[in-house]
Amino acid sequence: MFSPSLLVTLLSTFVLSSTAFPLPPLTSPALGSTDFALDGLRTNTGVALPLAKRFNNTGSANIVKLDQARAKATRSRSQASYTPVEDAAQGASTDGVFNVDATSQAVAYIVTVSALFCTHELLVDTGSSNTWVGANKPFVPSSTTQPTGDIVSVTYGSGSFTGYEVLDTITLANGLTLPNQSIGVALQSEGFDGVHGILGLGPSVLTCGTLLTSPDKCDPTVTDTAWNAGLLDAHELGISFRSSESLNQQNGELTFGGIDRTKFKRPLQYVPLTSTSPASSFVGYDQSITYGDKGIVLDETAGILDTGTTLILIATDAFNKYQKMTGAVPDDDTGLLRITQEQYGNLQNLNFNIGGNAYALTPNAQIWPRALNEEIGGTSDAIYLIVADLGSDSGQGLDFINGMSFMERFYAVYDIGNSRVGFAQTQYTDAETN
């Protein structure tokens, strides 16, 4: 919570920055009125915008604590939500479908965004919905930048930002130029070393209450703006990741307005978004989890899909069952569960049962990439599990978070227009890459 004195300071800073740095004229006709662009690659379904794996420099890089802090803030943010409201790029797209490549890191995936002659690296986040810049790199306004006079603030658990809101023209790819998109410009930010902000892709309800000076206002996300402008064939987002064995590896792709059928090998299976709160404020759905022939880990319950979470977090009582079933022990250095080579040989599939379909994490899919052990403070020859404790017992209305470690094995679709989420197996589902 921000005090009145801090709010006055932020407002004063905003006024001073607006008057001291007038908006410059647009100097690049090739960019039109574009301030931002994501590099796009043409595919048979649209423009592919890539993601790659990178690590945030967070000391010991305890990803469990970071994910748990984010989970706690996620639940808190949902309680403050209201009801939902309805050529710079290298590539182009087929009409209405646009792909964006992405890069993963220990905390989240990133996309590279160009602002005229500058670039901004933004975390890709389906667990939040505000798009903002200005962390570790200043925002440079243009002739299309329109300050709204509102102060915006979001807490993510593992980070936060406070700044001012502008409306601007954003280009995600050729043909995907978004007019009057809400953007936060950070005056103060924490927890975003090595990146410049967030590309918020979650439900627009998560923007409600983030404007301190207009607490009843909700803003459309970038996907909403593209759909409302008639730029997309469908009001949906396709998400493709794969496990990586090295840093800064482009191993993901976002598809705006459709799906990339080259990224999965089995039919997509859809389930409705959950009505259970607080998961219903996010990309939430119902699932149960079973472990091999040893039975139920987590009864059917509501949770969320979140690209801003690295691990798979499950309710404490379910986590305790999983730990007992695998024989794993806590590792003090990483915060993860650790198993021996013999226990790895006995590891069974962890099945995520969603809408009558089982999505199995193989033994290899349940472990952290061993080539990246030292990046999270572990030892090179250890075996760490990627399932961790959510920090609360089941029955809370948000009992699991399927993070990047899940999405690296399954293609996911957030179908906003039809209020559903879909999954499919990929060529990496059973890969032995870890």
C-alpha positions as CSV (number, residue, x, y, z in Angstrom):
1,M,0.0,0.0,0.0
2,F,1.4,3.4,-0.9
3,S,1.1,6.4,1.5
4,P,-0.4,9.8,0.4
5,S,3.0,11.3,0.6
6,L,4.5,8.8,-1.8
7,L,1.5,9.3,-4.1
8,V,2.1,13.0,-4.1
9,T,5.8,12.4,-4.8
10,L,5.0,10.1,-7.7
11,L,2.5,12.6,-9.2
12,S,5.0,15.4,-8.8
13,T,7.6,13.3,-10.5
14,F,5.2,12.5,-13.3
15,V,4.4,16.2,-13.9
16,L,8.0,17.2,-13.8
17,S,9.1,14.5,-16.2
18,S,6.3,15.4,-18.6
19,T,7.2,19.1,-18.7
20,A,10.9,18.7,-18.6
21,F,11.0,16.2,-21.5
22,P,8.5,17.2,-24.1
23,L,7.5,14.5,-26.6
24,P,9.9,14.5,-29.6
25,P,8.6,14.5,-33.2
26,L,8.5,11.2,-35.1
27,T,11.6,10.8,-37.2
28,S,11.2,7.5,-38.9
29,P,8.6,7.3,-41.6
30,A,9.3,3.6,-42.0
31,L,8.0,3.0,-38.5
32,G,4.8,5.1,-39.0
33,S,3.5,5.9,-35.6
34,T,5.1,2.9,-34.1
35,D,6.8,3.1,-30.7
36,F,7.3,-0.6,-30.1
37,A,7.9,-3.6,-32.3
38,L,8.5,-7.3,-31.6
39,D,10.7,-9.1,-34.1
40,G,8.5,-11.4,-36.1
41,L,9.3,-14.4,-38.3
42,R,6.9,-15.5,-41.0
43,T,5.4,-19.0,-40.7
44,N,2.6,-20.7,-42.4
45,T,0.3,-19.5,-39.6
46,G,1.6,-16.0,-39.0
47,V,4.5,-14.0,-37.5
48,A,6.6,-15.9,-35.0
49,L,7.9,-13.8,-32.1
50,P,10.6,-15.7,-30.2
51,L,11.4,-16.3,-26.5
52,A,14.7,-17.6,-25.0
53,K,16.0,-18.9,-21.7
54,R,17.9,-16.4,-19.4
55,F,18.5,-16.1,-15.7
56,N,17.8,-13.2,-13.5
57,N,20.8,-12.4,-11.3
58,T,19.1,-13.0,-7.9
59,G,22.0,-14.1,-5.8
60,S,21.4,-17.8,-4.9
61,A,18.5,-17.8,-7.4
62,N,16.1,-19.6,-5.0
63,I,13.3,-20.1,-7.6
64,V,11.1,-21.8,-5.0
65,K,11.0,-18.7,-2.8
66,L,10.4,-16.5,-5.8
67,D,7.6,-18.6,-7.1
68,Q,6.0,-18.9,-3.6
69,A,6.2,-15.1,-3.1
70,R,4.6,-14.6,-6.6
71,A,1.8,-17.2,-5.7
72,K,1.0,-15.3,-2.5
73,A,0.8,-12.0,-4.3
74,T,-1.3,-13.6,-7.0
75,R,-4.0,-14.6,-4.5
76,S,-3.9,-11.1,-3.0
77,R,-4.2,-9.4,-6.4
78,S,-7.3,-11.5,-7.3
79,Q,-9.1,-10.3,-4.1
80,A,-8.8,-6.7,-5.3
81,S,-10.1,-7.4,-8.8
82,Y,-13.3,-6.2,-10.3
83,T,-15.5,-7.9,-13.0
84,P,-13.9,-8.2,-16.5
85,V,-14.5,-5.5,-19.2
86,E,-15.0,-6.3,-22.4
87,D,7.5,-2.0,-40.9
88,A,9.4,-2.4,-37.6
89,A,9.1,-6.1,-37.4
90,Q,11.0,-8.5,-39.5
91,G,8.1,-10.7,-40.4
92,A,4.5,-10.5,-41.3
93,S,1.6,-12.8,-40.8
94,T,-1.3,-14.6,-42.4
95,D,-4.4,-12.4,-41.9
96,G,-5.3,-12.2,-38.2
97,V,-2.7,-14.6,-36.8
98,F,0.6,-13.4,-35.4
99,N,3.4,-15.4,-33.7
100,V,6.0,-14.0,-31.2
101,D,9.1,-15.9,-30.3
102,A,10.1,-15.8,-26.7
103,T,13.1,-16.6,-24.4
104,S,12.9,-18.3,-21.0
105,Q,14.7,-17.5,-17.8
106,A,14.7,-18.9,-14.3
107,V,11.8,-16.6,-13.4
108,A,10.0,-16.1,-16.7
109,Y,10.3,-15.9,-20.5
110,I,11.2,-12.7,-22.3
111,V,10.5,-11.0,-25.6
112,T,12.5,-8.3,-27.2
113,V,10.6,-5.1,-27.9
114,S,11.9,-2.2,-30.1
115,A,11.1,1.4,-29.3
116,L,12.2,3.3,-32.4
117,F,16.0,2.7,-32.2
118,C,15.9,1.2,-28.7
119,T,15.0,-2.3,-27.5
120,H,13.2,-3.4,-24.4
121,E,13.2,-6.9,-23.0
122,L,9.9,-7.7,-21.4
123,L,8.8,-10.7,-19.3
124,V,5.9,-12.6,-20.9
125,D,3.3,-13.0,-18.1
126,T,-0.1,-14.7,-18.4
127,G,-0.5,-14.2,-14.6
128,S,-0.8,-10.4,-14.9
129,S,-2.2,-8.0,-17.5
130,N,-0.5,-4.6,-17.2
131,T,2.1,-4.0,-19.9
132,W,4.8,-1.7,-18.7
133,V,8.4,-0.6,-19.4
134,G,11.1,1.5,-17.7
135,A,12.9,-1.0,-15.4
136,N,16.6,-0.6,-15.8
137,K,16.1,1.4,-19.0
138,P,14.3,4.7,-19.5
139,F,11.2,5.0,-21.6
140,V,11.6,7.4,-24.5
141,P,8.3,9.0,-25.5
142,S,7.3,10.0,-29.0
143,S,4.7,12.1,-30.7
144,T,2.1,9.4,-30.2
145,T,2.6,9.1,-26.5
146,Q,-0.4,10.4,-24.5
147,P,-0.1,10.6,-20.7
148,T,-3.4,9.8,-19.0
149,G,-2.6,11.5,-15.7
150,D,-3.0,8.2,-13.8
151,I,-0.6,6.5,-11.5
152,V,-0.2,2.7,-11.9
153,S,1.2,0.2,-9.4
154,V,1.4,-3.6,-9.4
155,T,2.9,-6.0,-6.9
156,Y,4.0,-9.4,-8.2
157,G,5.5,-10.9,-5.0
158,S,8.9,-11.4,-6.6
159,G,8.8,-7.8,-7.8
160,S,6.8,-4.6,-8.1
161,F,6.6,-1.4,-10.1
162,T,5.0,2.0,-9.7
163,G,4.8,4.7,-12.4
164,Y,2.5,6.6,-14.7
165,E,0.2,5.4,-17.4
166,V,0.4,6.5,-21.1
167,L,-1.6,5.5,-24.2
168,D,0.6,4.8,-27.2
169,T,0.7,3.0,-30.5
170,I,2.4,-0.4,-30.2
171,T,3.5,-2.7,-33.0
172,L,3.9,-6.3,-32.1
173,A,4.6,-7.4,-35.7
174,N,3.9,-6.2,-39.2
175,G,0.2,-5.8,-39.5
176,L,-0.4,-5.9,-35.8
177,T,-0.2,-2.3,-34.7
178,L,-2.3,-1.5,-31.6
179,P,-3.6,2.1,-31.3
180,N,-4.0,3.7,-27.9
181,Q,-2.7,0.8,-25.9
182,S,-2.3,1.4,-22.1
183,I,1.3,1.2,-21.0
184,G,2.8,1.8,-17.6
185,V,6.1,3.7,-17.4
186,A,8.0,2.8,-14.3
187,L,9.3,5.5,-12.0
188,Q,10.1,2.8,-9.3
189,S,10.6,-0.9,-9.8
190,E,12.1,-3.8,-7.8
191,G,12.9,-7.4,-8.7
192,F,13.4,-7.0,-12.5
193,D,17.2,-7.3,-12.9
194,G,18.1,-7.8,-16.5
195,V,14.7,-7.0,-18.0
196,H,12.8,-3.8,-18.7
197,G,9.3,-4.6,-17.8
198,I,6.4,-6.9,-18.5
199,L,4.1,-7.9,-21.4
200,G,0.9,-8.6,-19.6
201,L,-1.2,-11.3,-21.3
202,G,-3.7,-12.4,-18.6
203,P,-7.4,-11.5,-18.2
204,S,-8.1,-7.8,-18.4
205,V,-9.8,-8.0,-14.9
206,L,-6.3,-8.0,-13.4
207,T,-5.7,-4.4,-14.6
208,C,-8.7,-3.3,-12.5
209,G,-7.6,-1.5,-9.3
210,T,-4.0,-1.0,-10.5
211,L,-4.6,2.7,-11.3
212,L,-4.2,4.4,-8.0
213,T,-5.8,7.6,-9.2
214,S,-8.7,5.8,-11.0
215,P,-9.3,2.6,-8.9
216,D,-12.5,1.7,-10.7
217,K,-10.9,1.7,-14.1
218,C,-9.9,-1.4,-16.1
219,D,-7.7,-1.4,-19.2
220,P,-7.6,-3.7,-22.2
221,T,-4.6,-6.0,-22.6
222,V,-2.6,-6.0,-25.8
223,T,-4.5,-9.1,-26.9
224,D,-7.8,-7.3,-26.2
225,T,-6.7,-4.2,-28.1
226,A,-5.7,-6.2,-31.1
227,W,-9.0,-8.1,-31.1
228,N,-11.1,-4.9,-30.6
229,A,-9.3,-3.3,-33.5
230,G,-10.2,-6.2,-35.8
231,L,-6.6,-7.3,-36.3
232,L,-7.0,-10.9,-35.2
233,D,-8.9,-13.9,-36.6
234,A,-9.6,-15.2,-33.1
235,H,-9.5,-13.7,-29.6
236,E,-6.9,-16.1,-28.4
237,L,-3.2,-16.7,-27.6
238,G,-1.2,-19.8,-28.5
239,I,1.8,-20.6,-26.2
240,S,4.6,-22.8,-27.3
241,F,7.7,-23.5,-25.1
242,R,10.2,-26.3,-25.0
243,S,12.8,-27.3,-22.5
244,S,16.3,-25.8,-23.0
245,E,19.7,-27.0,-21.9
246,S,21.5,-23.6,-22.2
247,L,21.0,-19.9,-21.4
248,N,19.6,-17.4,-23.8
249,Q,18.2,-20.1,-26.0
250,Q,15.2,-19.1,-28.2
251,N,12.8,-21.9,-27.2
252,G,9.4,-20.5,-27.2
253,E,6.7,-18.7,-29.3
254,L,3.6,-16.7,-28.8
255,T,0.8,-16.8,-31.4
256,F,-1.7,-13.9,-31.4
257,G,-5.0,-14.5,-32.9
258,G,-4.7,-18.2,-33.6
259,I,-2.6,-21.3,-33.0
260,D,0.6,-22.6,-34.7
261,R,-0.3,-26.2,-35.8
262,T,3.4,-26.9,-36.4
263,K,4.0,-26.8,-32.6
264,F,2.0,-29.7,-31.5
265,K,1.3,-33.3,-32.7
266,R,-1.9,-34.3,-31.0
267,P,-5.4,-32.7,-31.2
268,L,-6.0,-29.8,-28.9
269,Q,-8.4,-30.6,-26.1
270,Y,-10.2,-27.7,-24.5
271,V,-11.8,-27.2,-21.1
272,P,-13.8,-24.2,-19.8
273,L,-12.2,-21.6,-17.6
274,T,-13.0,-22.3,-14.0
275,S,-15.7,-20.4,-12.1
276,T,-13.9,-21.1,-8.8
277,S,-12.5,-18.0,-7.2
278,P,-9.7,-16.8,-7.0
279,A,-8.4,-18.9,-9.9
280,S,-11.3,-17.5,-12.0
281,S,-9.5,-14.1,-12.1
282,F,-6.6,-15.7,-14.0
283,V,-6.1,-18.2,-16.7
284,G,-7.7,-20.7,-14.4
285,Y,-9.1,-24.2,-14.9
286,D,-9.8,-27.4,-13.0
287,Q,-7.5,-30.5,-12.8
288,S,-6.5,-33.4,-10.6
289,I,-3.0,-34.9,-10.3
290,T,-2.1,-38.6,-9.9
291,Y,1.3,-40.2,-9.6
292,G,1.9,-43.5,-11.5
293,D,0.2,-46.4,-9.8
294,K,0.4,-44.8,-6.4
295,G,-2.8,-42.9,-6.7
296,I,-4.1,-39.3,-6.1
297,V,-1.7,-36.5,-5.4
298,L,-4.3,-33.7,-5.7
299,D,-8.1,-34.1,-6.0
300,E,-9.8,-32.2,-8.8
301,T,-9.6,-28.5,-7.9
302,A,-9.0,-25.1,-9.5
303,G,-5.7,-23.5,-10.3
304,I,-4.0,-21.5,-13.0
305,L,-1.6,-21.5,-16.0
306,D,1.1,-18.9,-15.5
307,T,4.1,-18.1,-17.7
308,G,5.5,-15.9,-14.9
309,T,6.0,-19.0,-12.6
310,T,9.1,-21.2,-13.2
311,L,8.0,-24.3,-11.4
312,I,4.9,-26.4,-10.9
313,L,3.4,-25.4,-7.5
314,I,0.8,-27.6,-5.8
315,A,-1.0,-27.3,-2.5
316,T,1.0,-28.2,0.6
317,D,-1.0,-31.4,1.4
318,A,-0.5,-32.6,-2.2
319,F,3.1,-31.6,-2.2
320,N,3.7,-33.7,0.9
321,K,2.1,-36.7,-0.8
322,Y,4.3,-36.2,-3.9
323,Q,7.4,-36.0,-1.7
324,K,6.5,-39.2,0.1
325,M,5.7,-41.0,-3.1
326,T,9.0,-40.1,-4.8
327,G,11.2,-40.4,-1.6
328,A,12.7,-36.9,-2.3
329,V,14.3,-34.8,0.3
330,P,14.4,-31.0,0.5
331,D,17.7,-29.4,-0.8
332,D,18.8,-26.5,1.4
333,D,20.8,-24.8,-1.4
334,T,18.1,-24.6,-4.1
335,G,14.9,-25.1,-2.1
336,L,13.8,-27.8,-4.5
337,L,13.3,-31.5,-3.8
338,R,16.3,-33.7,-4.5
339,I,16.4,-37.4,-5.5
340,T,19.2,-39.9,-6.0
341,Q,20.0,-41.6,-9.3
342,E,18.3,-44.7,-8.0
343,Q,15.2,-42.8,-7.1
344,Y,15.2,-41.2,-10.5
345,G,15.2,-44.7,-12.1
346,N,12.1,-45.5,-10.1
347,L,10.3,-42.2,-10.8
348,Q,6.8,-42.7,-12.3
349,N,4.7,-40.4,-14.6
350,L,3.0,-37.5,-12.9
351,N,-0.4,-37.2,-14.6
352,F,-2.3,-33.9,-14.9
353,N,-5.9,-34.9,-15.5
354,I,-7.7,-32.0,-17.3
355,G,-11.2,-32.5,-18.8
356,G,-10.9,-36.2,-19.0
357,N,-7.5,-36.2,-20.7
358,A,-4.2,-37.1,-19.0
359,Y,-1.1,-35.0,-19.6
360,A,1.8,-37.0,-18.3
361,L,5.0,-35.5,-17.1
362,T,7.6,-38.2,-17.7
363,P,10.4,-38.8,-15.1
364,N,12.7,-36.6,-17.2
365,A,10.1,-33.9,-17.4
366,Q,9.8,-33.8,-13.6
367,I,13.4,-32.8,-13.1
368,W,15.3,-29.5,-13.5
369,P,17.6,-29.4,-16.5
370,R,20.9,-30.8,-15.0
371,A,22.9,-28.6,-17.3
372,L,21.5,-25.6,-15.5
373,N,21.8,-26.9,-11.9
374,E,24.6,-24.4,-11.0
375,E,22.5,-21.5,-12.3
376,I,20.1,-22.1,-9.4
377,G,22.7,-22.7,-6.7
378,G,22.8,-26.4,-7.1
379,T,25.5,-28.9,-7.8
380,S,26.2,-30.1,-11.3
381,D,25.5,-33.8,-10.7
382,A,22.4,-33.5,-8.5
383,I,18.9,-34.3,-9.6
384,Y,16.2,-31.8,-8.6
385,L,12.5,-32.0,-9.0
386,I,10.4,-29.1,-10.5
387,V,7.3,-29.7,-8.3
388,A,7.3,-27.4,-5.3
389,D,5.1,-26.4,-2.4
390,L,2.5,-23.7,-3.2
391,G,2.5,-22.6,0.5
392,S,-1.1,-23.3,1.4
393,D,-3.3,-26.4,1.7
394,S,-5.9,-27.4,-0.9
395,G,-9.4,-26.0,-0.8
396,Q,-8.4,-22.4,-1.2
397,G,-9.7,-21.9,-4.7
398,L,-6.2,-21.7,-6.2
399,D,-4.5,-25.0,-5.4
400,F,-2.0,-25.3,-8.2
401,I,0.1,-23.2,-10.6
402,N,1.3,-24.8,-13.7
403,G,4.3,-22.7,-14.7
404,M,6.9,-22.8,-17.4
405,S,8.1,-26.3,-16.4
406,F,4.6,-27.7,-17.4
407,M,4.3,-25.6,-20.6
408,E,7.7,-26.7,-21.8
409,R,6.1,-30.1,-22.4
410,F,2.6,-29.1,-23.7
411,Y,1.2,-26.6,-26.1
412,A,-1.3,-24.3,-24.5
413,V,-4.0,-22.0,-25.8
414,Y,-5.7,-19.3,-23.9
415,D,-9.0,-18.8,-25.8
416,I,-10.3,-15.6,-24.4
417,G,-13.2,-15.3,-26.8
418,N,-14.6,-18.7,-25.9
419,S,-13.6,-18.6,-22.2
420,R,-11.6,-21.8,-22.4
421,V,-8.0,-23.2,-22.3
422,G,-6.6,-25.9,-24.5
423,F,-3.6,-28.3,-24.3
424,A,-1.9,-30.7,-26.7
425,Q,1.2,-32.9,-26.7
426,T,4.2,-31.7,-28.6
427,Q,7.4,-33.3,-30.0
428,Y,9.0,-32.3,-26.7
429,T,6.5,-33.9,-24.3
430,D,8.6,-37.1,-23.9
431,A,12.0,-35.6,-24.7
432,E,15.0,-36.7,-22.6
433,T,16.5,-33.2,-22.6
434,N,16.8,-32.7,-18.8
